[in-house]
Amino acid sequence: MENTAQLPRPVSQLLLPGMVSFMGLYLAWLFWGREDPSERLLAGNMTLLFTALVVLALALWTRERITGIGLRRAWNWLCTGLVLWALGDLIRLLLIMIQPTRSLLFSSFDLLSLFGSIPFCIGLILYPRPPRPRWGRLPLFFDTTLVAASTLTMIWLVVLRPASLALGVMQSGSFLVLLYPIADLLIALVLLNLFLLSDPRQTTISFLWITLGVLAYSFSDLIYAALLAGSGYQPGVPLDAGWVLGDLFLFGGIAWQLKVPSTPSKIWQQLLVNLQRAAPLIATLVVGWYTLLNWQLGGQLEPLGLWMTIILSLGLVARQGVVAGELEMQKYASLVNSVAEPAFVCDAQGRLQLVNPALLAATLYPDETTLLGQSLLSLLHPEHETDQLLQKGLMGSWSGEAHLRRKDGTLLPVLLALRPLMPAGNSRLALAGTAHDLSEQKRQQAALQAAYEQIAADRNELEILNTQLEQKVAEKTADLLQAMEQLERQNQALQQLDRLKSDFVSLVSHELRAPLTNISGGIEVLLSTGSKLPEQARHNLELVQGQIQRLSRFVETILDLSALDAGKLPLYLAPVSLHGVVSTLQNQVRHLQGAERIHWNIPTDLPPALADEQALTSVLFHLLDNALKYAPQGEVIVRAELQDGRLYVHVADQGPGIPPESMPFLFDRFYRLETSDSQSVYGHGLGLYIVMRLLTAMGGQIKVQNQPQGGALFSFWLPCAIGKGAEDAL
């Protein structure tokens, strides 16, 4: 479809409001403006020139941005007509300004305006439009002939004949004023025929605007001619509104041409279709009605009207007969055209007489006119076999593979079938042909053949690769067996080293326990001597005593860890009161630095936990020791609760918390948050590991998270000694 460039969006949105506002102001001036003749003469003609120039400017802007050749040629003629009309209005204004008393009966500007109607009509005729759907040319000929004859008859009876009778008593040049209405009526007749020849469902809104503009011109021109032939015409009167309104309608049509092509709504489309179908009948009824009404009112029968009514009525009867015949033919034509396979009919010489849309689509031809009358030589390939195919088809029937030559020169493989037709009277033979598109089958066949070849090549390559793969698998299998044997030996060596390490650690720990106990006892004896020791010596002994105790705890931890790993640490699960464990623990942590920051929140009604008392004490001790070390300031809160048959214990501090990246490794053996030499908290990374192992051995679990207000929160649970949790633990 041929398109034009669109106006900028802000401009297109202001077109309709601006047009309506201008027309409203102009009408207000016509009816309520000052009655000064010179002002009305000048302002009225300036308005006509202004609207004509606006329409011309927009039309020229549109013409420069049209891309389609046919549409551009039509707009060249339309713009030529608009230029002549605008020049006529300009000359009229100049003549009035030079000589205000000049007679406006007929002058040079009228000639320009009349000459402008000719290219404007040519532009309308050349304007690209979708053709009216039809099966034959005869009904379309009847429609246009009947409507044109009716329209010309009405123009003569209503306009030209009365005007010529009125002008007969006036000066000889008065008949020239009839040229205006004649030109407008001829443009209207052109538009009417274009409407009959076009598809009403595809009638654009731009075409409707232009039609309204021509009707508005015709209205003012008829009154203008009557006034010039009678009492005279004075510019600046409401009569001028038709010309201004016509310009604005043309302006709207051009503006719609610049928008995205649009058609009226479904209701208007159906109305236009019905109007097109009934146009010949309506035109005939109008002529007959006017003739009858004129006879009844005037008492004189108009011969032309009577004869035209009779002729048009006969034309309607003939038209209905043609339409009825074509409706019958449409049934058969629809059957042929609805066939999905390409089909055609040719005469004995091979000239195509009928082609269906499927054949046009298959051969890429735009319409049937390019194929009808041509020989099958131009459609089938190879050409030298066409005569043989025709002879075979005429003698009986023929079917086989052939090729259709498309418009672009490419070939379409088809399964062609030719059958003879025997018309009435056996005057001549003809052939009917159908073609089935084989392009998809050919593509699939070629693809299948290529796939077979590819499969064979892949099979050979696969056999080669399989042979190579078997060799590589054998080599890799041998390497893996050797690697597995080596790993097995290394694993056994590592297990031996691990046992040696464990035995060594246990041996060292056992050997260190007794000396450390003796040293600690000796230091306690020295410290118990009271004031006999110097103050500095006492201080040094207390420091040594603290390091010995720390080392003793480390030794005990190592021994417990070795026992856990060996499965030799006895745990005796029994009902344990959390209050008893807390009382014992309070005495154990009293010597720890910051023990006064510990706050206990243990309800008195908690049931006993199913646990080992010494292991539970160790778990709480390690958690409190960690909290005091890593949270040197703030409270350390220990609270407990009963939930879902389990005893939950929470230890929360107000320290810096635990980095998220350290969370997954926190309960690993020997993992510490601070590993640098200048660490502020000294430890071995075994406390939380032992906590996790002891809780797991007692059927519990532990988790850690950072609190929103800051600090770490360690939570563990143990089954209660009474209830389902205890049964599950056991």
C-alpha positions as MATLAB code, in Angstrom:
seq = 'MENTAQLPRPVSQLLLPGMVSFMGLYLAWLFWGREDPSERLLAGNMTLLFTALVVLALALWTRERITGIGLRRAWNWLCTGLVLWALGDLIRLLLIMIQPTRSLLFSSFDLLSLFGSIPFCIGLILYPRPPRPRWGRLPLFFDTTLVAASTLTMIWLVVLRPASLALGVMQSGSFLVLLYPIADLLIALVLLNLFLLSDPRQTTISFLWITLGVLAYSFSDLIYAALLAGSGYQPGVPLDAGWVLGDLFLFGGIAWQLKVPSTPSKIWQQLLVNLQRAAPLIATLVVGWYTLLNWQLGGQLEPLGLWMTIILSLGLVARQGVVAGELEMQKYASLVNSVAEPAFVCDAQGRLQLVNPALLAATLYPDETTLLGQSLLSLLHPEHETDQLLQKGLMGSWSGEAHLRRKDGTLLPVLLALRPLMPAGNSRLALAGTAHDLSEQKRQQAALQAAYEQIAADRNELEILNTQLEQKVAEKTADLLQAMEQLERQNQALQQLDRLKSDFVSLVSHELRAPLTNISGGIEVLLSTGSKLPEQARHNLELVQGQIQRLSRFVETILDLSALDAGKLPLYLAPVSLHGVVSTLQNQVRHLQGAERIHWNIPTDLPPALADEQALTSVLFHLLDNALKYAPQGEVIVRAELQDGRLYVHVADQGPGIPPESMPFLFDRFYRLETSDSQSVYGHGLGLYIVMRLLTAMGGQIKVQNQPQGGALFSFWLPCAIGKGAEDAL';
ca = [
       0.000    0.000    0.000;
       1.259    3.466   -0.888;
       1.799    5.591    2.193;
       2.784    9.124    3.023;
       4.783   10.579    5.852;
       2.816   11.537    8.943;
       2.538   14.985   10.437;
       4.362   15.587   13.713;
       2.181   14.356   16.565;
       1.600   17.786   18.237;
       0.539   19.268   14.865;
      -1.826   16.390   14.038;
      -3.485   16.687   17.460;
      -4.201   20.396   16.883;
      -5.623   20.075   13.336;
      -9.234   19.238   14.186;
      -9.568   21.661   17.179;
      -7.959   24.427   15.110;
     -10.274   23.773   12.151;
     -13.398   23.800   14.336;
     -12.282   26.927   16.206;
     -11.557   28.821   12.978;
     -14.931   27.872   11.481;
     -16.724   28.927   14.649;
     -15.048   32.342   14.675;
     -15.736   32.819   10.963;
     -19.443   31.990   11.323;
     -19.696   34.331   14.299;
     -18.236   37.118   12.166;
     -20.606   36.356    9.260;
     -23.720   36.599   11.411;
     -22.747   39.099   14.101;
     -19.875   41.112   12.582;
     -20.116   44.724   11.524;
     -22.192   45.477    8.437;
     -19.632   47.781    6.830;
     -19.685   46.757    3.094;
     -16.009   47.568    2.507;
     -14.941   45.602    5.597;
     -17.043   42.604    4.637;
     -15.809   42.780    1.051;
     -12.162   42.769    2.117;
     -12.393   40.415    5.127;
     -14.607   37.910    3.321;
     -12.268   37.560    0.333;
      -9.184   37.482    2.587;
     -10.754   34.589    4.515;
     -11.420   32.709    1.280;
      -7.813   33.276    0.175;
      -6.446   32.303    3.596;
      -8.256   28.956    3.723;
      -7.328   28.220    0.103;
      -3.642   28.915    0.839;
      -3.700   26.759    4.003;
      -5.184   23.853    2.051;
      -2.655   24.378   -0.757;
       0.294   24.489    1.664;
      -0.757   21.266    3.383;
      -1.371   19.588    0.003;
       2.095   20.567   -1.273;
       3.670   19.364    1.987;
       1.850   16.052    1.545;
       2.861   15.688   -2.109;
       6.560   16.055   -1.254;
       6.362   13.184    1.237;
       4.428   10.678   -0.833;
       6.429    7.578   -1.764;
       4.021    5.722   -4.077;
       4.270    6.517   -7.792;
       0.532    6.258   -8.487;
      -0.442    8.255   -5.412;
       2.164   10.910   -6.166;
       0.869   11.291   -9.747;
      -2.682   11.795   -8.445;
      -1.528   14.395   -5.925;
       0.350   16.285   -8.635;
      -2.963   16.836  -10.446;
      -4.826   17.637   -7.224;
      -2.203   20.204   -6.231;
      -2.397   21.755   -9.724;
      -6.135   22.264   -9.278;
      -5.667   23.720   -5.796;
      -3.000   26.114   -7.121;
      -5.385   27.418   -9.824;
      -8.188   27.816   -7.270;
      -5.897   29.736   -4.901;
      -4.707   31.977   -7.791;
      -8.336   32.684   -8.666;
      -9.057   33.736   -5.067;
      -5.896   35.891   -5.047;
      -6.822   37.668   -8.292;
     -10.351   38.226   -6.967;
      -8.928   39.854   -3.810;
      -6.498   42.028   -5.786;
      -9.240   43.213   -8.186;
     -11.506   44.072   -5.260;
      -8.730   45.987   -3.481;
      -7.875   47.922   -6.688;
     -11.432   48.576   -7.793;
     -14.003   47.869   -5.026;
     -16.948   48.847   -7.278;
     -15.938   46.402  -10.020;
     -18.676   44.045  -11.234;
     -18.173   40.405  -10.120;
     -20.316   38.849  -12.837;
     -17.474   36.968  -14.553;
     -13.771   37.736  -14.881;
     -10.280   36.215  -15.069;
     -10.335   34.682  -11.584;
     -13.450   32.742  -12.575;
     -11.586   31.258  -15.542;
      -8.726   30.153  -13.282;
     -11.154   28.560  -10.833;
     -12.945   26.739  -13.654;
      -9.695   25.550  -15.191;
      -8.641   24.333  -11.734;
     -11.598   21.927  -11.704;
     -10.133   19.980  -14.648;
      -6.833   18.838  -13.027;
      -8.669   18.328   -9.739;
     -11.036   15.869  -11.471;
      -8.071   14.130  -13.121;
      -6.386   13.773   -9.740;
      -9.532   12.209   -8.262;
      -9.745    9.756  -11.175;
      -6.058    8.778  -10.849;
      -6.246    8.464   -7.055;
      -5.364    4.846   -6.132;
      -8.340    3.002   -4.706;
      -9.260   -0.637   -4.121;
     -11.550   -1.852   -6.947;
     -15.083   -2.943   -6.274;
     -15.441   -6.703   -5.816;
     -17.115   -8.043   -8.942;
     -17.538  -11.167  -11.047;
     -18.141   -9.426  -14.368;
     -17.939   -6.021  -16.019;
     -21.565   -5.882  -17.175;
     -23.242   -5.167  -13.781;
     -20.649   -2.497  -13.072;
     -21.367   -0.926  -16.476;
     -25.097   -0.873  -15.730;
     -24.538    0.693  -12.293;
     -22.324    3.524  -13.506;
     -24.461    4.173  -16.614;
     -27.753    4.320  -14.725;
     -26.376    6.512  -11.935;
     -24.569    8.854  -14.356;
     -27.658    9.192  -16.588;
     -29.872    9.876  -13.575;
     -27.429   12.436  -12.190;
     -27.082   14.275  -15.529;
     -30.861   14.286  -15.974;
     -31.346   15.802  -12.516;
     -28.611   18.386  -13.178;
     -30.437   19.459  -16.333;
     -33.925   19.433  -14.830;
     -33.080   21.057  -11.501;
     -30.188   23.404  -12.286;
     -29.313   24.016  -15.911;
     -32.759   24.215  -17.525;
     -34.285   26.605  -14.937;
     -31.104   28.702  -14.930;
     -30.980   28.901  -18.730;
     -34.624   29.990  -18.852;
     -33.930   32.642  -16.231;
     -30.834   33.898  -18.029;
     -32.614   34.059  -21.376;
     -34.115   37.409  -20.457;
     -30.784   38.833  -19.285;
     -27.570   39.885  -20.971;
     -25.938   37.421  -23.313;
     -22.928   36.796  -21.052;
     -24.965   35.728  -18.077;
     -24.875   32.070  -19.079;
     -21.205   32.000  -18.048;
     -22.206   31.990  -14.390;
     -23.567   28.483  -14.955;
     -20.059   27.212  -15.464;
     -19.444   27.211  -11.696;
     -22.284   24.848  -10.751;
     -21.623   22.773  -13.868;
     -17.970   22.286  -12.859;
     -18.905   21.383   -9.266;
     -21.635   19.015  -10.397;
     -19.227   17.305  -12.780;
     -16.751   16.845   -9.914;
     -19.589   15.443   -7.839;
     -20.441   13.099  -10.718;
     -16.808   11.947  -10.863;
     -16.839   11.278   -7.120;
     -20.103    9.369   -7.441;
     -18.698    7.138  -10.183;
     -15.490    6.616   -8.224;
     -17.649    5.523   -5.298;
     -19.450    3.037   -7.544;
     -16.174    1.687   -8.958;
     -14.415    1.347   -5.604;
     -14.748   -1.089   -2.729;
     -16.956    0.768   -0.218;
     -15.500   -1.225    2.669;
     -12.078    0.237    1.869;
     -13.308    3.803    1.385;
     -10.931    5.987    3.343;
     -12.000    8.752    5.677;
      -9.870   11.110    3.547;
     -12.116   10.374    0.521;
     -15.239   11.132    2.587;
     -13.788   14.486    3.712;
     -13.004   15.450    0.099;
     -16.558   14.484   -0.947;
     -18.016   16.727    1.769;
     -15.762   19.550    0.580;
     -17.004   19.246   -3.021;
     -20.644   19.219   -1.841;
     -20.005   22.368    0.219;
     -18.442   24.048   -2.858;
     -21.441   23.043   -4.985;
     -23.888   24.533   -2.502;
     -22.210   27.943   -2.472;
     -21.570   27.909   -6.242;
     -25.239   27.257   -7.008;
     -26.349   30.154   -4.825;
     -23.522   32.295   -6.211;
     -24.676   31.664   -9.785;
     -28.261   32.437   -8.852;
     -27.274   35.701   -7.164;
     -25.100   36.810  -10.101;
     -27.946   36.113  -12.502;
     -30.445   37.927  -10.295;
     -30.022   40.659   -7.754;
     -26.231   40.410   -7.523;
     -23.691   38.983   -5.125;
     -22.032   40.765   -2.200;
     -18.920   39.148   -0.567;
     -18.805   38.649    3.185;
     -22.271   37.087    3.477;
     -23.231   33.669    4.954;
     -23.132   32.295    1.401;
     -19.306   32.322    1.624;
     -19.460   29.771    4.454;
     -19.861   26.974    1.898;
     -16.534   27.831    0.235;
     -14.712   28.206    3.553;
     -16.294   25.023    4.863;
     -15.311   23.248    1.634;
     -11.697   24.349    2.106;
     -11.758   23.118    5.677;
     -13.215   19.790    4.564;
     -10.404   19.467    2.010;
      -7.991   20.387    4.783;
      -9.421   17.535    6.876;
      -9.128   15.126    3.943;
      -5.465   15.971    3.415;
      -4.812   15.707    7.148;
      -6.372   12.230    7.201;
      -4.223   11.299    4.193;
      -1.175   12.014    6.367;
      -2.397    9.755    9.175;
      -2.188    5.985    9.255;
      -4.654    4.764    6.579;
      -7.992    4.235    8.282;
     -11.481    3.259    7.209;
     -14.893    4.005    8.752;
     -16.394    1.756   11.398;
     -18.125   -1.517   10.560;
     -21.578    0.131   10.715;
     -20.582    2.860    8.247;
     -18.918    0.315    5.976;
     -22.102   -1.750    5.820;
     -24.112    1.404    5.205;
     -21.823    2.373    2.305;
     -22.050   -1.132    0.830;
     -25.865   -1.023    0.948;
     -25.853    2.479   -0.523;
     -23.621    1.353   -3.399;
     -25.857   -1.612   -4.164;
     -29.004    0.518   -4.091;
     -27.496    3.524   -5.938;
     -29.024    2.691   -9.393;
     -32.460    2.127   -7.867;
     -32.276    5.288   -5.775;
     -31.126    7.367   -8.782;
     -33.999    6.049  -10.927;
     -36.535    6.688   -8.157;
     -35.251   10.248   -7.701;
     -35.754   11.036  -11.425;
     -39.217    9.470  -11.467;
     -40.229   11.131   -8.198;
     -39.096   14.561   -9.387;
     -40.904   14.159  -12.735;
     -44.122   13.061  -11.013;
     -43.932   15.803   -8.377;
     -43.270   18.488  -11.006;
     -46.288   17.235  -12.990;
     -48.558   17.273   -9.946;
     -47.481   20.722   -8.773;
     -46.930   22.492  -12.134;
     -49.555   20.727  -14.190;
     -47.063   20.100  -16.996;
     -45.368   16.798  -17.698;
     -41.633   16.986  -18.358;
     -40.943   14.812  -21.462;
     -37.240   14.357  -20.725;
     -37.974   13.253  -17.176;
     -40.687   10.847  -18.346;
     -38.561    9.243  -21.065;
     -35.493    9.022  -18.802;
     -37.624    7.378  -16.110;
     -38.812    4.769  -18.603;
     -35.319    4.171  -19.983;
     -33.790    3.939  -16.513;
     -36.522    1.527  -15.409;
     -35.783   -0.719  -18.376;
     -32.100   -0.469  -17.554;
     -32.868   -1.578  -13.982;
     -34.779   -4.604  -15.284;
     -31.887   -5.530  -17.576;
     -29.455   -4.996  -14.736;
     -31.394   -7.323  -12.448;
     -31.368   -9.993  -15.171;
     -27.619   -9.697  -15.563;
     -27.133   -9.765  -11.795;
     -29.328  -12.871  -11.475;
     -27.316  -14.627  -14.177;
     -24.034  -13.690  -12.580;
     -25.276  -14.823   -9.170;
     -25.876  -18.230  -10.690;
     -22.402  -18.193  -12.240;
     -20.908  -17.094   -8.962;
     -21.852  -20.417   -7.416;
     -19.657  -22.259   -9.896;
     -16.957  -19.603   -9.878;
     -16.877  -19.653   -6.090;
     -16.462  -23.403   -6.194;
     -13.466  -23.099   -8.536;
     -11.947  -20.142   -6.693;
     -12.351  -21.794   -3.324;
     -10.287  -24.796   -4.395;
      -7.011  -24.721   -2.516;
      -5.104  -26.322   -5.384;
      -4.020  -24.237   -8.421;
      -6.468  -24.742  -11.305;
      -6.916  -23.367  -14.827;
      -8.912  -23.836  -18.051;
      -7.412  -23.412  -21.506;
      -8.600  -23.858  -25.078;
      -7.328  -26.397  -27.596;
      -4.440  -24.095  -28.545;
      -3.315  -23.890  -24.910;
      -4.478  -20.308  -24.297;
      -5.536  -19.755  -20.692;
      -9.223  -18.872  -20.308;
      -9.687  -19.108  -16.522;
      -7.304  -19.175  -13.552;
      -8.146  -19.391   -9.851;
      -6.541  -17.398   -6.987;
      -4.523  -20.425   -5.845;
      -2.742  -20.496   -9.207;
      -2.018  -16.769   -8.993;
      -0.595  -17.199   -5.493;
       1.525  -20.177   -6.553;
       2.982  -18.402   -9.624;
       3.345  -15.008   -7.868;
       1.241  -13.139  -10.446;
      -0.676  -10.145   -9.028;
      -3.962  -10.622  -10.905;
      -5.590  -12.800  -13.501;
      -5.314  -10.250  -16.315;
      -1.587  -10.979  -16.624;
      -2.279  -14.666  -17.377;
      -5.563  -14.780  -19.261;
      -5.020  -15.247  -23.006;
      -1.428  -16.403  -22.601;
      -0.231  -19.828  -23.648;
       0.738  -22.629  -21.323;
       4.206  -22.281  -22.900;
       4.767  -19.299  -20.586;
       3.603  -21.221  -17.515;
       4.983  -24.766  -17.846;
       8.595  -25.951  -17.945;
      10.162  -27.264  -20.107;
       8.431  -25.479  -22.964;
       9.143  -28.084  -25.661;
       7.021  -30.662  -23.816;
       3.917  -28.443  -23.551;
       2.520  -29.408  -26.974;
       2.855  -33.071  -26.125;
       1.037  -32.541  -22.827;
      -1.818  -30.728  -24.613;
      -2.207  -33.547  -27.108;
      -2.213  -36.149  -24.357;
      -4.777  -34.179  -22.350;
      -7.084  -33.658  -25.363;
      -6.942  -37.333  -26.315;
      -8.005  -38.506  -22.855;
      -6.270  -37.450  -19.712;
      -2.747  -37.037  -18.414;
      -1.124  -36.639  -15.031;
       2.454  -36.467  -13.942;
       5.137  -34.279  -12.460;
       5.881  -30.932  -14.080;
       7.170  -27.479  -13.163;
       5.299  -24.169  -13.072;
       7.376  -21.150  -14.015;
       6.769  -18.316  -11.550;
       6.798  -14.648  -12.452;
      10.249  -14.208  -10.904;
      11.646  -17.066  -13.023;
      11.830  -19.695  -10.285;
      10.319  -23.137  -10.821;
       7.611  -24.765   -8.697;
       7.401  -28.594   -8.821;
       3.780  -29.777   -9.116;
       1.745  -32.885   -9.808;
      -0.186  -31.772  -12.929;
      -3.453  -33.344  -14.061;
      -5.104  -32.474  -17.410;
      -8.700  -33.437  -18.263;
     -10.621  -32.647  -21.481;
     -13.799  -30.530  -21.414;
     -16.571  -31.193  -23.955;
     -18.702  -28.024  -24.425;
     -22.272  -28.103  -25.721;
     -22.437  -28.838  -29.428;
     -18.917  -30.221  -29.416;
     -17.763  -26.993  -31.076;
     -14.276  -27.142  -29.648;
     -12.261  -28.991  -27.110;
     -10.737  -27.432  -24.020;
      -8.622  -28.605  -21.139;
      -9.045  -28.248  -17.380;
      -5.879  -28.525  -15.352;
      -5.145  -28.857  -11.643;
      -1.758  -28.754   -9.969;
      -0.685  -30.043   -6.581;
       2.298  -28.314   -5.011;
       5.157  -30.772   -4.548;
       7.705  -28.301   -3.226;
       7.280  -29.434    0.367;
       7.550  -33.094   -0.606;
      10.629  -32.311   -2.699;
      12.193  -30.468    0.198;
      11.428  -33.328    2.541;
      12.744  -35.834    0.016;
      15.949  -33.849   -0.421;
      16.266  -33.430    3.333;
      15.658  -37.152    3.848;
      18.266  -38.068    1.235;
      20.738  -35.688    2.796;
      19.932  -37.194    6.196;
      20.579  -40.717    4.872;
      23.911  -39.640    3.472;
      24.794  -37.860    6.671;
      23.813  -40.909    8.724;
      26.053  -43.146    6.600;
      28.961  -40.737    6.987;
      28.317  -40.435   10.716;
      28.139  -44.229   11.043;
      31.553  -44.626    9.467;
      32.977  -41.890   11.609;
      31.313  -43.393   14.675;
      32.909  -46.770   13.999;
      36.323  -45.137   13.767;
      35.689  -43.160   16.938;
      34.386  -46.274   18.690;
      37.579  -48.144   17.892;
      39.675  -45.244   19.146;
      37.453  -44.923   22.192;
      37.885  -48.569   23.134;
      41.645  -48.143   23.043;
      41.472  -44.994   25.123;
      39.043  -46.602   27.584;
      41.421  -49.530   28.042;
      44.322  -47.143   28.619;
      42.330  -44.980   31.007;
      41.010  -48.025   32.848;
      44.539  -49.232   33.439;
      45.554  -45.749   34.618;
      42.553  -45.586   36.936;
      43.273  -48.990   38.430;
      46.821  -47.930   39.062;
      45.636  -44.627   40.549;
      43.095  -46.440   42.740;
      45.764  -48.776   44.056;
      47.986  -45.799   44.803;
      45.118  -43.965   46.515;
      44.297  -47.051   48.545;
      47.893  -47.247   49.736;
      47.899  -43.528   50.528;
      44.568  -43.873   52.340;
      45.899  -46.696   54.455;
      48.999  -44.628   55.194;
      46.861  -41.626   56.149;
      44.665  -43.762   58.396;
      47.798  -45.118   60.034;
      49.113  -41.574   60.477;
      45.747  -40.487   61.900;
      45.828  -43.344   64.410;
      49.410  -42.476   65.305;
      48.420  -38.825   65.667;
      45.491  -39.696   67.889;
      47.585  -42.064   69.969;
      50.331  -39.447   70.200;
      47.894  -36.721   71.250;
      46.285  -39.007   73.825;
      49.696  -40.092   75.111;
      50.922  -36.519   75.352;
      47.732  -35.410   77.034;
      47.923  -38.248   79.562;
      51.565  -37.503   80.195;
      50.860  -33.792   80.633;
      47.865  -34.260   82.931;
      49.851  -35.546   85.948;
      52.711  -32.971   85.795;
      50.260  -30.148   85.309;
      48.224  -31.351   88.270;
      51.343  -31.573   90.430;
      52.579  -28.145   89.339;
      49.172  -26.638   89.972;
      49.005  -28.262   93.406;
      52.474  -26.983   94.306;
      51.583  -23.456   93.267;
      48.387  -23.626   95.328;
      50.473  -24.692   98.342;
      52.845  -21.755   97.815;
      49.958  -19.349   97.419;
      48.358  -20.679  100.592;
      51.376  -19.604  102.694;
      49.737  -16.220  102.951;
      51.909  -13.161  103.453;
      55.240  -14.982  103.545;
      55.642  -14.441   99.757;
      56.583  -11.084   98.280;
      53.819   -9.360   96.382;
      55.625   -9.599   93.034;
      56.288  -13.307   93.509;
      52.629  -13.907   94.416;
      51.548  -12.060   91.284;
      53.864  -14.121   89.098;
      52.652  -17.361   90.673;
      49.019  -16.408   90.034;
      49.845  -15.785   86.366;
      51.558  -19.146   86.135;
      48.594  -20.756   87.902;
      46.191  -19.250   85.293;
      48.252  -20.518   82.350;
      48.489  -23.975   83.939;
      44.726  -24.076   84.388;
      44.226  -23.021   80.752;
      46.650  -25.674   79.608;
      44.916  -28.236   81.817;
      41.556  -27.393   80.242;
      43.113  -27.739   76.800;
      44.500  -31.151   77.776;
      41.097  -32.249   79.070;
      39.502  -31.026   75.864;
      41.968  -32.977   73.756;
      41.308  -36.095   75.813;
      37.554  -35.678   75.509;
      37.870  -35.092   71.767;
      40.014  -38.225   71.396;
      37.475  -40.208   73.359;
      34.660  -38.856   71.164;
      36.495  -39.720   67.962;
      37.263  -43.204   69.305;
      33.700  -43.670   70.570;
      35.036  -44.249   74.115;
      33.559  -41.193   75.846;
      30.757  -42.602   77.983;
      27.545  -40.554   77.935;
      24.795  -41.571   80.330;
      21.486  -40.102   79.200;
      19.185  -39.529   82.149;
      16.729  -36.871   83.324;
      18.829  -33.838   84.153;
      17.503  -30.702   85.823;
      18.668  -27.607   84.023;
      18.644  -25.670   87.317;
      21.148  -28.131   88.817;
      23.431  -27.795   85.830;
      23.181  -23.990   86.029;
      24.084  -23.999   89.749;
      27.166  -26.122   89.097;
      28.127  -23.994   86.123;
      27.848  -20.746   88.065;
      30.615  -21.950   90.390;
      32.786  -23.066   87.454;
      32.650  -19.799   85.548;
      33.059  -17.590   88.576;
      36.799  -17.307   87.969;
      36.302  -16.362   84.268;
      36.908  -12.724   83.376;
      33.573  -10.922   82.890;
      31.492  -13.627   84.628;
      29.491  -10.888   86.340;
      27.982   -9.968   82.922;
      26.125  -13.288   82.669;
      22.363  -13.038   83.303;
      20.324  -16.198   83.778;
      16.688  -16.424   82.729;
      15.720  -20.022   83.498;
      12.015  -20.688   84.288;
      11.390  -22.785   87.387;
       8.737  -25.006   85.793;
      10.927  -26.513   83.060;
      10.863  -30.315   82.822;
      14.153  -32.233   83.056;
      16.152  -32.779   79.866;
      17.227  -36.209   78.647;
      21.005  -35.656   78.642;
      24.353  -36.422   80.239;
      24.852  -33.924   83.070;
      28.612  -33.563   82.607;
      28.247  -33.188   78.804;
      25.467  -30.594   79.182;
      27.637  -28.688   81.663;
      30.531  -28.774   79.180;
      28.265  -27.504   76.375;
      27.068  -24.517   78.412;
      30.595  -23.801   79.695;
      32.057  -23.628   76.167;
      29.209  -21.404   74.923;
      29.596  -18.991   77.869;
      33.385  -19.011   77.496;
      33.035  -18.081   73.811;
      30.492  -15.348   74.571;
      32.714  -13.740   77.243;
      35.767  -13.890   74.957;
      34.248  -12.528   71.737;
      31.848  -10.056   73.384;
      34.070   -8.212   75.886;
      31.286   -5.749   76.685;
      27.557   -5.998   77.262;
      25.370   -8.620   78.863;
      25.440  -12.322   78.104;
      21.891  -13.619   78.477;
      21.128  -17.307   79.031;
      17.458  -18.238   78.719;
      15.544  -21.480   78.306;
      12.071  -22.435   77.084;
       9.920  -25.460   76.350;
       8.700  -25.826   72.764;
       7.228  -28.814   70.910;
       8.399  -31.284   73.572;
      11.976  -30.016   73.436;
      14.041  -27.970   75.849;
      15.587  -24.985   74.062;
      18.531  -23.055   75.559;
      19.654  -19.722   74.044;
      22.954  -17.915   74.749;
      22.965  -14.360   73.384;
      25.746  -11.783   73.583;
      26.068   -8.156   72.516;
      29.327   -8.478   70.627;
      30.126   -7.715   66.970;
      28.382  -10.848   65.713;
      29.701  -13.473   63.332;
      30.630  -12.654   59.697;
      28.257  -14.383   57.232;
      31.162  -16.026   55.389;
      32.267  -17.719   58.648;
      28.865  -19.249   59.481;
      29.339  -22.527   57.512;
      32.720  -23.272   59.190;
      31.971  -22.177   62.745;
      31.536  -25.731   64.124;
      34.532  -27.194   62.271;
      37.506  -28.507   64.205;
      40.255  -25.922   64.899;
      38.321  -23.123   63.100;
      38.753  -19.682   64.687;
      37.454  -16.267   63.677;
      40.851  -14.712   64.444;
      43.867  -16.571   63.085;
      46.510  -13.813   63.020;
      49.489  -13.721   65.328;
      48.174  -10.571   66.989;
      44.821  -12.140   67.876;
      42.957  -10.476   70.732;
      41.163  -13.686   71.809;
      43.255  -16.749   72.501;
      41.852  -20.214   71.833;
      42.228  -23.458   69.911;
      39.016  -23.678   67.854;
      37.815  -26.845   69.570;
      35.088  -25.568   71.872;
      32.244  -25.238   69.379;
      33.280  -28.455   67.658;
      33.013  -30.340   70.991;
      29.660  -28.621   71.677;
      28.291  -29.830   68.352;
      29.622  -33.380   68.865;
      28.231  -33.637   72.429;
      24.783  -32.340   71.417;
      24.660  -34.709   68.461;
      25.597  -37.619   70.741;
      22.751  -36.645   73.120;
      20.184  -36.402   70.291;
      20.137  -32.593   70.081;
      21.160  -29.902   67.628;
      22.616  -26.392   67.663;
      22.419  -23.400   65.348;
      23.769  -19.855   65.348;
      22.531  -16.576   63.926;
      23.194  -12.845   64.242;
      20.642  -10.810   66.155;
      19.038   -7.754   64.470;
      20.161   -5.511   67.334;
      23.708   -6.934   67.197;
      25.567   -9.843   68.725;
      25.458  -13.591   68.170;
      22.714  -15.967   69.312;
      23.558  -19.662   69.904;
      20.482  -21.898   70.299;
      20.483  -25.614   71.044;
      17.801  -28.083   72.023;
      17.619  -31.392   73.820;
      14.720  -33.811   74.165;
      12.748  -33.695   77.366;
      12.919  -36.649   79.720;
       9.115  -37.052   79.512;
       7.166  -37.157   76.240;
       7.618  -37.959   72.594;
      10.998  -36.197   72.391;
      12.431  -38.610   74.922;
      11.097  -41.621   73.053;
      12.652  -40.372   69.801;
      16.001  -39.773   71.535;
      16.003  -43.233   73.023;
];
